[in-house]
């Protein structure tokens, strides 16, 4: 199983490499990449099964928007590769993962090995390809939830949102509850981060 790790943190690279080796992946099939350009070349030449990317690799650079566009293009070009993007947010209250698109999974760096087993199990056994194995719902917000979330992220409270959208405060609270359930957290900072990252690499 060809794998690419793009993460500037040596501890994460070491941890992922150790995890993959312990699950039977050969050392020669695990490749470290440092730049977005190198990632594009490696994906074209190796056709990896899985690519791990730390969000830090493309959000802090001066050519940030170009890198984000390039990452988005790479993800689109390789529909049979699973891209797992680690959020650049250290939050002990969130160790979940979400399928943002068919081949794009957004995860906390605190993800447990058992969760990775659930995600990668069949690929590791070489029994399936990404297109047929990810049996989980894709993160999807309704138009109303998306509009409401934008206002919420802009710092507006329930009453303001209720007035602007011309809906009851109770309905706003219900939508907030749905968003929290879909993103698997009650932490507003994590919700904002997940949504911003998802928008960046999918739109």
FIKOLZA-1660 file (N, C-alpha, C; in steps of 0.1 Angstrom, whole numbers, plus 5000, padded with zeros to 4 digits):
% residues 203
   i   px   py   pz ch aa at
   1 5009 4988 5000  A  X  N
   1 5000 5000 5000  A  X CA
   1 5009 5012 5000  A  X  C
   2 5009 5019 4989  A  X  N
   2 5017 5031 4988  A  X CA
   2 5011 5043 4996  A  X  C
   3 5019 5049 5004  A  X  N
   3 5015 5060 5013  A  X CA
   3 5024 5072 5013  A  X  C
   4 5018 5084 5014  A  X  N
   4 5026 5096 5014  A  X CA
   4 5023 5103 5027  A  X  C
   5 5033 5108 5034  A  X  N
   5 5031 5116 5046  A  X CA
   5 5037 5130 5043  A  X  C
   6 5028 5140 5044  A  X  N
   6 5033 5154 5043  A  X CA
   6 5030 5161 5056  A  X  C
   7 5040 5161 5064  A  X  N
   7 5038 5167 5078  A  X CA
   7 5052 5172 5082  A  X  C
   8 5053 5185 5086  A  X  N
   8 5066 5190 5090  A  X CA
   8 5070 5185 5104  A  X  C
   9 5060 5180 5112  A  X  N
   9 5063 5176 5125  A  X CA
   9 5069 5162 5125  A  X  C
  10 5082 5161 5130  A  X  N
  10 5088 5148 5129  A  X CA
  10 5081 5137 5138  A  X  C
  11 5075 5142 5149  A  X  N
  11 5068 5133 5158  A  X CA
  11 5056 5126 5151  A  X  C
  12 5049 5134 5144  A  X  N
  12 5037 5129 5136  A  X CA
  12 5042 5119 5126  A  X  C
  13 5052 5123 5118  A  X  N
  13 5058 5114 5108  A  X CA
  13 5062 5101 5114  A  X  C
  14 5069 5102 5125  A  X  N
  14 5074 5090 5132  A  X CA
  14 5062 5081 5137  A  X  C
  15 5052 5088 5143  A  X  N
  15 5040 5081 5148  A  X CA
  15 5032 5074 5136  A  X  C
  16 5030 5081 5125  A  X  N
  16 5023 5075 5114  A  X CA
  16 5031 5064 5108  A  X  C
  17 5044 5066 5106  A  X  N
  17 5053 5055 5100  A  X CA
  17 5052 5043 5109  A  X  C
  18 5053 5045 5122  A  X  N
  18 5053 5034 5132  A  X CA
  18 5039 5026 5131  A  X  C
  19 5029 5034 5130  A  X  N
  19 5015 5028 5129  A  X CA
  19 5014 5020 5116  A  X  C
  20 5018 5026 5105  A  X  N
  20 5017 5019 5092  A  X CA
  20 5026 5006 5092  A  X  C
  21 5038 5007 5097  A  X  N
  21 5047 4995 5097  A  X CA
  21 5041 4984 5106  A  X  C
  22 5035 4988 5117  A  X  N
  22 5029 4978 5126  A  X CA
  22 5017 4972 5120  A  X  C
  23 5011 4978 5109  A  X  N
  23 5000 4972 5102  A  X CA
  23 5004 4965 5089  A  X  C
  24 5017 4963 5088  A  X  N
  24 5021 4955 5076  A  X CA
  24 5025 4963 5064  A  X  C
  25 5025 4976 5064  A  X  N
  25 5029 4984 5053  A  X CA
  25 5045 4984 5053  A  X  C
  26 5051 4982 5041  A  X  N
  26 5065 4981 5040  A  X CA
  26 5071 4995 5040  A  X  C
  27 5083 4996 5046  A  X  N
  27 5090 5009 5047  A  X CA
  27 5092 5016 5034  A  X  C
  28 5095 5009 5024  A  X  N
  28 5097 5015 5010  A  X CA
  28 5084 5020 5005  A  X  C
  29 5072 5016 5010  A  X  N
  29 5059 5021 5005  A  X CA
  29 5055 5034 5012  A  X  C
  30 5063 5038 5022  A  X  N
  30 5060 5050 5030  A  X CA
  30 5069 5062 5026  A  X  C
  31 5064 5072 5020  A  X  N
  31 5072 5083 5015  A  X CA
  31 5069 5096 5022  A  X  C
  32 5080 5103 5026  A  X  N
  32 5078 5117 5032  A  X CA
  32 5080 5127 5022  A  X  C
  33 5071 5137 5022  A  X  N
  33 5071 5148 5012  A  X CA
  33 5070 5161 5020  A  X  C
  34 5077 5171 5015  A  X  N
  34 5077 5184 5022  A  X CA
  34 5069 5195 5015  A  X  C
  35 5068 5195 5002  A  X  N
  35 5062 5206 4996  A  X CA
  35 5050 5202 4987  A  X  C
  36 5041 5211 4984  A  X  N
  36 5029 5208 4976  A  X CA
  36 5033 5204 4962  A  X  C
  37 5043 5210 4957  A  X  N
  37 5048 5206 4943  A  X CA
  37 5053 5192 4943  A  X  C
  38 5061 5188 4954  A  X  N
  38 5065 5174 4955  A  X CA
  38 5054 5165 4956  A  X  C
  39 5043 5169 4964  A  X  N
  39 5032 5161 4966  A  X CA
  39 5025 5158 4952  A  X  C
  40 5024 5168 4944  A  X  N
  40 5017 5166 4931  A  X CA
  40 5025 5156 4922  A  X  C
  41 5038 5157 4922  A  X  N
  41 5047 5148 4915  A  X CA
  41 5046 5134 4920  A  X  C
  42 5046 5132 4933  A  X  N
  42 5046 5119 4940  A  X CA
  42 5032 5113 4937  A  X  C
  43 5021 5120 4938  A  X  N
  43 5008 5114 4935  A  X CA
  43 5007 5110 4921  A  X  C
  44 5012 5117 4912  A  X  N
  44 5012 5113 4898  A  X CA
  44 5020 5101 4895  A  X  C
  45 5032 5100 4901  A  X  N
  45 5041 5089 4898  A  X CA
  45 5037 5076 4906  A  X  C
  46 5033 5078 4919  A  X  N
  46 5031 5066 4927  A  X CA
  46 5016 5062 4929  A  X  C
  47 5007 5070 4925  A  X  N
  47 4993 5067 4927  A  X CA
  47 4990 5061 4941  A  X  C
  48 4993 5068 4951  A  X  N
  48 4992 5063 4965  A  X CA
  48 4978 5059 4969  A  X  C
  49 4977 5049 4978  A  X  N
  49 4964 5046 4984  A  X CA
  49 4959 5057 4993  A  X  C
  50 4969 5061 5002  A  X  N
  50 4965 5071 5012  A  X CA
  50 4976 5082 5013  A  X  C
  51 4971 5094 5014  A  X  N
  51 4980 5106 5017  A  X CA
  51 4976 5113 5030  A  X  C
  52 4986 5114 5039  A  X  N
  52 4984 5122 5051  A  X CA
  52 4990 5135 5049  A  X  C
  53 4982 5146 5052  A  X  N
  53 4987 5160 5050  A  X CA
  53 4983 5167 5063  A  X  C
  54 4993 5174 5068  A  X  N
  54 4991 5183 5079  A  X CA
  54 4987 5197 5073  A  X  C
  55 4975 5202 5078  A  X  N
  55 4971 5215 5073  A  X CA
  55 4981 5226 5074  A  X  C
  56 4990 5225 5084  A  X  N
  56 5001 5234 5086  A  X CA
  56 5010 5236 5073  A  X  C
  57 5010 5225 5065  A  X  N
  57 5019 5225 5053  A  X CA
  57 5014 5235 5042  A  X  C
  58 5002 5239 5043  A  X  N
  58 4997 5248 5032  A  X CA
  58 4989 5260 5037  A  X  C
  59 4988 5262 5050  A  X  N
  59 4981 5274 5055  A  X CA
  59 4989 5286 5059  A  X  C
  60 5002 5284 5063  A  X  N
  60 5010 5295 5069  A  X CA
  60 5019 5301 5059  A  X  C
  61 5019 5296 5047  A  X  N
  61 5028 5301 5037  A  X CA
  61 5024 5314 5030  A  X  C
  62 5033 5322 5025  A  X  N
  62 5030 5335 5019  A  X CA
  62 5021 5332 5006  A  X  C
  63 5024 5321 4999  A  X  N
  63 5016 5318 4987  A  X CA
  63 5005 5309 4991  A  X  C
  64 5000 5311 5003  A  X  N
  64 4989 5303 5009  A  X CA
  64 4978 5299 4999  A  X  C
  65 4971 5310 4993  A  X  N
  65 4960 5307 4984  A  X CA
  65 4964 5298 4972  A  X  C
  66 4976 5300 4967  A  X  N
  66 4980 5292 4956  A  X CA
  66 4982 5277 4960  A  X  C
  67 4988 5275 4972  A  X  N
  67 4990 5262 4978  A  X CA
  67 4976 5255 4980  A  X  C
  68 4967 5263 4985  A  X  N
  68 4953 5257 4988  A  X CA
  68 4947 5252 4975  A  X  C
  69 4948 5261 4964  A  X  N
  69 4943 5257 4951  A  X CA
  69 4950 5245 4946  A  X  C
  70 4963 5244 4948  A  X  N
  70 4971 5233 4943  A  X CA
  70 4967 5220 4950  A  X  C
  71 4965 5221 4963  A  X  N
  71 4961 5209 4971  A  X CA
  71 4947 5204 4966  A  X  C
  72 4938 5214 4964  A  X  N
  72 4925 5211 4959  A  X CA
  72 4925 5204 4946  A  X  C
  73 4934 5209 4937  A  X  N
  73 4936 5203 4924  A  X CA
  73 4941 5188 4925  A  X  C
  74 4951 5186 4934  A  X  N
  74 4956 5173 4936  A  X CA
  74 4946 5163 4940  A  X  C
  75 4938 5168 4950  A  X  N
  75 4927 5159 4956  A  X CA
  75 4917 5156 4945  A  X  C
  76 4914 5165 4936  A  X  N
  76 4904 5163 4925  A  X CA
  76 4910 5153 4915  A  X  C
  77 4923 5155 4912  A  X  N
  77 4930 5147 4902  A  X CA
  77 4931 5132 4906  A  X  C
  78 4930 5129 4919  A  X  N
  78 4932 5115 4924  A  X CA
  78 4921 5110 4932  A  X  C
  79 4909 5107 4925  A  X  N
  79 4897 5103 4932  A  X CA
  79 4899 5089 4939  A  X  C
  80 4909 5081 4935  A  X  N
  80 4910 5068 4941  A  X CA
  80 4920 5068 4953  A  X  C
  81 4925 5080 4956  A  X  N
  81 4935 5081 4967  A  X CA
  81 4927 5088 4979  A  X  C
  82 4928 5082 4991  A  X  N
  82 4922 5088 5003  A  X CA
  82 4932 5099 5008  A  X  C
  83 4927 5111 5009  A  X  N
  83 4935 5122 5015  A  X CA
  83 4930 5124 5029  A  X  C
  84 4939 5123 5039  A  X  N
  84 4935 5125 5053  A  X CA
  84 4943 5138 5057  A  X  C
  85 4935 5149 5059  A  X  N
  85 4941 5162 5063  A  X CA
  85 4940 5163 5078  A  X  C
  86 4951 5165 5085  A  X  N
  86 4951 5167 5099  A  X CA
  86 4949 5182 5102  A  X  C
  87 4940 5186 5110  A  X  N
  87 4937 5200 5114  A  X CA
  87 4949 5205 5122  A  X  C
  88 4952 5218 5119  A  X  N
  88 4963 5225 5126  A  X CA
  88 4957 5231 5138  A  X  C
  89 4951 5223 5147  A  X  N
  89 4945 5228 5159  A  X CA
  89 4947 5218 5170  A  X  C
  90 4953 5222 5180  A  X  N
  90 4955 5212 5191  A  X CA
  90 4943 5213 5201  A  X  C
  91 4934 5204 5201  A  X  N
  91 4923 5204 5209  A  X CA
  91 4920 5191 5215  A  X  C
  92 4922 5189 5228  A  X  N
  92 4920 5176 5234  A  X CA
  92 4905 5172 5234  A  X  C
  93 4896 5181 5231  A  X  N
  93 4882 5178 5232  A  X CA
  93 4877 5172 5218  A  X  C
  94 4886 5171 5209  A  X  N
  94 4881 5166 5196  A  X CA
  94 4891 5156 5190  A  X  C
  95 4887 5144 5190  A  X  N
  95 4896 5133 5184  A  X CA
  95 4888 5125 5174  A  X  C
  96 4880 5133 5167  A  X  N
  96 4871 5127 5157  A  X CA
  96 4876 5128 5143  A  X  C
  97 4869 5123 5133  A  X  N
  97 4872 5125 5119  A  X CA
  97 4859 5126 5111  A  X  C
  98 4860 5134 5100  A  X  N
  98 4848 5136 5092  A  X CA
  98 4851 5134 5077  A  X  C
  99 4842 5128 5070  A  X  N
  99 4844 5126 5056  A  X CA
  99 4838 5139 5049  A  X  C
 100 4847 5147 5044  A  X  N
 100 4843 5160 5038  A  X CA
 100 4839 5157 5023  A  X  C
 101 4845 5148 5017  A  X  N
 101 4842 5144 5003  A  X CA
 101 4845 5129 5002  A  X  C
 102 4842 5123 4991  A  X  N
 102 4844 5109 4989  A  X CA
 102 4859 5105 4992  A  X  C
 103 4868 5113 4988  A  X  N
 103 4882 5109 4990  A  X CA
 103 4890 5119 4999  A  X  C
 104 4882 5126 5008  A  X  N
 104 4889 5136 5016  A  X CA
 104 4883 5135 5031  A  X  C
 105 4892 5131 5040  A  X  N
 105 4888 5130 5054  A  X CA
 105 4895 5140 5062  A  X  C
 106 4888 5147 5070  A  X  N
 106 4894 5157 5079  A  X CA
 106 4895 5151 5093  A  X  C
 107 4906 5152 5099  A  X  N
 107 4908 5146 5112  A  X CA
 107 4916 5154 5122  A  X  C
 108 4913 5152 5134  A  X  N
 108 4922 5157 5145  A  X CA
 108 4935 5149 5145  A  X  C
 109 4945 5156 5150  A  X  N
 109 4958 5149 5151  A  X CA
 109 4957 5139 5163  A  X  C
 110 4947 5141 5171  A  X  N
 110 4945 5132 5183  A  X CA
 110 4938 5119 5179  A  X  C
 111 4937 5116 5166  A  X  N
 111 4930 5104 5162  A  X CA
 111 4937 5092 5168  A  X  C
 112 4928 5082 5172  A  X  N
 112 4934 5070 5179  A  X CA
 112 4937 5060 5168  A  X  C
 113 4947 5051 5171  A  X  N
 113 4950 5040 5161  A  X CA
 113 4938 5032 5158  A  X  C
 114 4929 5029 5167  A  X  N
 114 4917 5021 5165  A  X CA
 114 4909 5028 5154  A  X  C
 115 4908 5042 5155  A  X  N
 115 4900 5049 5145  A  X CA
 115 4906 5048 5131  A  X  C
 116 4920 5049 5131  A  X  N
 116 4927 5047 5118  A  X CA
 116 4924 5033 5113  A  X  C
 117 4924 5023 5122  A  X  N
 117 4921 5009 5117  A  X CA
 117 4907 5009 5111  A  X  C
 118 4898 5016 5117  A  X  N
 118 4884 5016 5111  A  X CA
 118 4884 5022 5097  A  X  C
 119 4892 5033 5096  A  X  N
 119 4892 5040 5083  A  X CA
 119 4900 5032 5072  A  X  C
 120 4911 5027 5076  A  X  N
 120 4921 5021 5067  A  X CA
 120 4921 5006 5066  A  X  C
 121 4913 5000 5075  A  X  N
 121 4914 4985 5076  A  X CA
 121 4914 4977 5063  A  X  C
 122 4904 4980 5055  A  X  N
 122 4903 4972 5043  A  X CA
 122 4913 4976 5032  A  X  C
 123 4918 4988 5032  A  X  N
 123 4928 4992 5023  A  X CA
 123 4941 4985 5027  A  X  C
 124 4944 4985 5041  A  X  N
 124 4956 4978 5046  A  X CA
 124 4956 4964 5042  A  X  C
 125 4944 4958 5042  A  X  N
 125 4943 4943 5038  A  X CA
 125 4943 4942 5023  A  X  C
 126 4944 4953 5016  A  X  N
 126 4944 4953 5001  A  X CA
 126 4931 4946 4995  A  X  C
 127 4920 4947 5003  A  X  N
 127 4908 4940 4998  A  X CA
 127 4899 4950 4990  A  X  C
 128 4902 4962 4991  A  X  N
 128 4893 4972 4984  A  X CA
 128 4900 4985 4980  A  X  C
 129 4893 4993 4972  A  X  N
 129 4899 5006 4969  A  X CA
 129 4891 5016 4977  A  X  C
 130 4895 5028 4977  A  X  N
 130 4889 5039 4984  A  X CA
 130 4874 5041 4980  A  X  C
 131 4872 5039 4967  A  X  N
 131 4859 5042 4961  A  X CA
 131 4848 5033 4967  A  X  C
 132 4852 5021 4972  A  X  N
 132 4841 5012 4976  A  X CA
 132 4841 5010 4991  A  X  C
 133 4851 5016 4999  A  X  N
 133 4851 5011 5012  A  X CA
 133 4846 5021 5023  A  X  C
 134 4847 5034 5021  A  X  N
 134 4844 5043 5031  A  X CA
 134 4829 5044 5034  A  X  C
 135 4825 5036 5044  A  X  N
 135 4811 5035 5047  A  X CA
 135 4807 5044 5058  A  X  C
 136 4808 5057 5055  A  X  N
 136 4803 5067 5064  A  X CA
 136 4797 5079 5057  A  X  C
 137 4788 5086 5063  A  X  N
 137 4782 5097 5056  A  X CA
 137 4792 5109 5053  A  X  C
 138 4790 5116 5042  A  X  N
 138 4798 5127 5039  A  X CA
 138 4792 5139 5047  A  X  C
 139 4801 5148 5052  A  X  N
 139 4797 5160 5059  A  X CA
 139 4789 5168 5050  A  X  C
 140 4776 5171 5053  A  X  N
 140 4767 5178 5044  A  X CA
 140 4758 5187 5053  A  X  C
 141 4759 5200 5051  A  X  N
 141 4750 5209 5058  A  X CA
 141 4740 5214 5048  A  X  C
 142 4727 5216 5053  A  X  N
 142 4717 5221 5044  A  X CA
 142 4720 5236 5041  A  X  C
 143 4713 5242 5031  A  X  N
 143 4715 5256 5028  A  X CA
 143 4712 5265 5040  A  X  C
 144 4702 5262 5047  A  X  N
 144 4698 5270 5059  A  X CA
 144 4709 5269 5070  A  X  C
 145 4714 5256 5072  A  X  N
 145 4724 5254 5082  A  X CA
 145 4737 5262 5078  A  X  C
 146 4740 5262 5065  A  X  N
 146 4752 5269 5060  A  X CA
 146 4751 5284 5062  A  X  C
 147 4740 5289 5058  A  X  N
 147 4737 5304 5060  A  X CA
 147 4738 5308 5075  A  X  C
 148 4732 5300 5083  A  X  N
 148 4732 5302 5097  A  X CA
 148 4746 5301 5103  A  X  C
 149 4753 5291 5099  A  X  N
 149 4767 5289 5104  A  X CA
 149 4776 5301 5100  A  X  C
 150 4774 5307 5088  A  X  N
 150 4782 5319 5084  A  X CA
 150 4779 5330 5094  A  X  C
 151 4767 5332 5097  A  X  N
 151 4763 5343 5107  A  X CA
 151 4769 5340 5121  A  X  C
 152 4768 5327 5125  A  X  N
 152 4773 5323 5138  A  X CA
 152 4788 5325 5138  A  X  C
 153 4795 5321 5127  A  X  N
 153 4809 5323 5127  A  X CA
 153 4813 5338 5127  A  X  C
 154 4804 5346 5122  A  X  N
 154 4807 5361 5122  A  X CA
 154 4805 5367 5135  A  X  C
 155 4801 5359 5145  A  X  N
 155 4799 5364 5159  A  X CA
 155 4785 5368 5162  A  X  C
 156 4775 5365 5154  A  X  N
 156 4762 5369 5157  A  X CA
 156 4755 5359 5166  A  X  C
 157 4747 5364 5175  A  X  N
 157 4740 5355 5185  A  X CA
 157 4727 5349 5180  A  X  C
 158 4721 5341 5187  A  X  N
 158 4709 5334 5183  A  X CA
 158 4698 5344 5179  A  X  C
 159 4696 5354 5187  A  X  N
 159 4685 5364 5185  A  X CA
 159 4688 5372 5172  A  X  C
 160 4700 5376 5170  A  X  N
 160 4703 5383 5157  A  X CA
 160 4701 5374 5145  A  X  C
 161 4706 5362 5146  A  X  N
 161 4704 5352 5135  A  X CA
 161 4689 5350 5133  A  X  C
 162 4682 5348 5143  A  X  N
 162 4667 5346 5143  A  X CA
 162 4660 5358 5135  A  X  C
 163 4664 5370 5139  A  X  N
 163 4658 5382 5132  A  X CA
 163 4662 5383 5118  A  X  C
 164 4675 5380 5115  A  X  N
 164 4679 5382 5101  A  X CA
 164 4674 5371 5092  A  X  C
 165 4672 5359 5097  A  X  N
 165 4667 5348 5089  A  X CA
 165 4652 5346 5089  A  X  C
 166 4646 5355 5098  A  X  N
 166 4632 5355 5100  A  X CA
 166 4627 5341 5104  A  X  C
 167 4634 5335 5114  A  X  N
 167 4630 5322 5119  A  X CA
 167 4630 5323 5135  A  X  C
 168 4623 5314 5141  A  X  N
 168 4623 5314 5156  A  X CA
 168 4636 5311 5162  A  X  C
 169 4639 5317 5174  A  X  N
 169 4651 5314 5181  A  X CA
 169 4653 5299 5183  A  X  C
 170 4641 5293 5186  A  X  N
 170 4641 5278 5189  A  X CA
 170 4647 5270 5176  A  X  C
 171 4643 5275 5165  A  X  N
 171 4647 5269 5152  A  X CA
 171 4662 5271 5150  A  X  C
 172 4667 5283 5153  A  X  N
 172 4681 5286 5153  A  X CA
 172 4689 5276 5162  A  X  C
 173 4684 5274 5174  A  X  N
 173 4690 5265 5183  A  X CA
 173 4690 5251 5178  A  X  C
 174 4679 5247 5172  A  X  N
 174 4678 5234 5166  A  X CA
 174 4688 5231 5155  A  X  C
 175 4690 5242 5146  A  X  N
 175 4700 5241 5135  A  X CA
 175 4714 5240 5141  A  X  C
 176 4717 5248 5152  A  X  N
 176 4730 5247 5158  A  X CA
 176 4732 5233 5164  A  X  C
 177 4722 5227 5169  A  X  N
 177 4723 5213 5174  A  X CA
 177 4726 5203 5163  A  X  C
 178 4720 5205 5152  A  X  N
 178 4722 5196 5140  A  X CA
 178 4737 5198 5135  A  X  C
 179 4742 5210 5135  A  X  N
 179 4755 5213 5130  A  X CA
 179 4765 5206 5140  A  X  C
 180 4763 5207 5153  A  X  N
 180 4772 5201 5163  A  X CA
 180 4772 5186 5161  A  X  C
 181 4760 5181 5159  A  X  N
 181 4759 5166 5157  A  X CA
 181 4766 5161 5145  A  X  C
 182 4765 5169 5134  A  X  N
 182 4771 5165 5121  A  X CA
 182 4786 5166 5122  A  X  C
 183 4791 5176 5129  A  X  N
 183 4806 5178 5130  A  X CA
 183 4811 5171 5143  A  X  C
 184 4803 5165 5150  A  X  N
 184 4807 5156 5162  A  X CA
 184 4814 5164 5173  A  X  C
 185 4810 5176 5175  A  X  N
 185 4816 5184 5186  A  X CA
 185 4807 5195 5190  A  X  C
 186 4808 5199 5203  A  X  N
 186 4801 5211 5208  A  X CA
 186 4810 5223 5209  A  X  C
 187 4823 5221 5205  A  X  N
 187 4833 5231 5206  A  X CA
 187 4832 5241 5194  A  X  C
 188 4828 5253 5196  A  X  N
 188 4826 5263 5185  A  X CA
 188 4839 5265 5177  A  X  C
 189 4850 5266 5184  A  X  N
 189 4863 5268 5177  A  X CA
 189 4866 5256 5168  A  X  C
 190 4863 5244 5172  A  X  N
 190 4865 5233 5163  A  X CA
 190 4856 5233 5151  A  X  C
 191 4843 5236 5154  A  X  N
 191 4833 5237 5143  A  X CA
 191 4838 5247 5132  A  X  C
 192 4842 5259 5137  A  X  N
 192 4846 5269 5127  A  X CA
 192 4858 5264 5119  A  X  C
 193 4867 5258 5126  A  X  N
 193 4880 5253 5120  A  X CA
 193 4877 5242 5109  A  X  C
 194 4868 5233 5113  A  X  N
 194 4864 5222 5104  A  X CA
 194 4858 5228 5091  A  X  C
 195 4849 5237 5094  A  X  N
 195 4841 5243 5082  A  X CA
 195 4850 5251 5073  A  X  C
 196 4859 5259 5079  A  X  N
 196 4868 5267 5071  A  X CA
 196 4878 5258 5063  A  X  C
 197 4883 5248 5070  A  X  N
 197 4892 5239 5063  A  X CA
 197 4885 5232 5052  A  X  C
 198 4873 5227 5054  A  X  N
 198 4865 5220 5044  A  X CA
 198 4862 5229 5032  A  X  C
 199 4858 5241 5035  A  X  N
 199 4856 5251 5024  A  X CA
 199 4869 5253 5016  A  X  C
 200 4880 5255 5023  A  X  N
 200 4892 5258 5016  A  X CA
 200 4896 5247 5006  A  X  C
 201 4895 5234 5010  A  X  N
 201 4900 5224 5002  A  X CA
 201 4889 5217 4993  A  X  C
 202 4877 5222 4994  A  X  N
 202 4867 5215 4985  A  X CA
 202 4860 5225 4976  A  X  C
 203 4860 5238 4979  A  X  N
 203 4852 5248 4971  A  X CA
 203 4861 5254 4960  A  X  C
% end
